[in-house]
Amino acid sequence: MEMNDKEKQPNLPLKGEGEAFDEIRPFADGEVKQAVESLLADRQFSRVLQGFVPWMPRWMRNGLVRLAFVGVNTPLQFQLRYMKPVAKHLLRKCCTGYTFSYSGIAPGPDRYTFISNHRDIVLDSAILSLMLYEHHFPTTCEIAIGDNLLIYPWIKTLVKLNKAFTVKRGLSPRELLKSSELMSRYMHYVIQEKHENIWIAQREGRAKDSSDQTQESLLKMFAMAGEGSIIDRLRELCIVPLSISYEYDPCDYLKAQEFQQKRDNPAFKKSKQDDLDNMKTGILGQKGRIHYEAMPCINTWLDELVELPRTEVFGELARRIDQQIHAGYQLYPGNYVAVDLLKGTSDYAGKYTEEERKNFEAYLLSRIDLVQLENKDEAFLRERILTMYANPVLNKMKTP
């Protein structure tokens, strides 16, 4: 299969930093073949493949995988050869339409750090990469992913093939500082020298109630590396707030279930199987309409923070990024219905029809029915799910 111009774009070798990034970076050129061999040798991955073609013997499956990787030598080529069609297939099956607005940026020589709200563990970045490709941006994006999700070796190998770099979780304060410095250096390197885009969530984990807020600690990490003042260092990353809007969240009932589990048992923690179930549900569940809104790069207003005391810069930066993400939300009838049901009002009745209200109420009941708890608190679960759908409206209404 002949590669197009994007697939031929090189993944530059690491300059200067060398082995310093090895523990967190994606695979580089020349490492793909070995990564594929490690996947094929992994028994768990073999069982995953077997689930797709149970009738095919292992030697034949492995041979076909090797054949399919002929000519794929970089993570970008892997994304375009495999992840692009997978993402398109999932969108055809699991949503009723997807749109991308990016009036504040443009395809061209600039690379961006997309900082976004977090709706799906796997698909947020995959859909962004697909949209960048479809809208003629020169490349896709490298993906920040928490190592808590890399629960099996084959998952780690697969995400590194997909241009993912690792964010370490559960560290001591001293280890966290060291890890943050390394990741900041790597992100600056990605934008300035590798000339790749980056996708990173605005906070650790998804906002279970869909009230999206940026962690100041993340923004402080951004400014650990680079040259000059804090503002100069942030400017180097070309940060773009990105709003992700789903009409329906496939994991809404799982999030509500977790809320009750933590309410009833403050020590409750999800298992590895719970994480896998969330990933599977998020990927395969119905999402309705999907919209991505890339706001203008913060460099257009970053200089306005120059005169602030150092202690106030990151708080104000987080506030403004939140405003832009909230302003970029695409709101659907169910979001407005949720506010009125939650508050017992009809303030937003003009935003939906009676049929849309009935459809959302039926949807709400169907999600509560999916919760599998012996002591299911339906009133609590209803309030939690309504809050998830109402918060985007409430937050957007606060934006200037």
NORTA-V374039 format. One record per run of one state. SS is the DSSP state (a for helix, b for strand, c for the rest). FROM is the first residue (numbers start at 1). LEN is the number of residues. Records with the same first field share a line. If there is no record, write none. Layout:
# NORTA-V374039
SS: FROM-LEN ; FROM-LEN
This chain:
# NORTA-V374039
c: 1-4 ; 9-9 ; 22-10 ; 42-1 ; 53-5 ; 69-6 ; 95-2 ; 102-11 ; 117-6 ; 135-6 ; 150-3 ; 162-2 ; 168-5 ; 195-2 ; 202-14 ; 223-7 ; 237-2 ; 247-5 ; 265-7 ; 285-4 ; 301-1 ; 306-4 ; 328-5 ; 344-5 ; 352-2 ; 371-7 ; 398-3
a: 5-4 ; 18-4 ; 32-10 ; 43-10 ; 58-11 ; 75-20 ; 123-12 ; 147-3 ; 153-9 ; 173-22 ; 216-7 ; 230-7 ; 252-13 ; 272-13 ; 298-3 ; 302-4 ; 310-18 ; 333-11 ; 349-3 ; 354-17 ; 378-20
b: 97-5 ; 113-4 ; 141-6 ; 164-4 ; 197-5 ; 239-8 ; 289-9
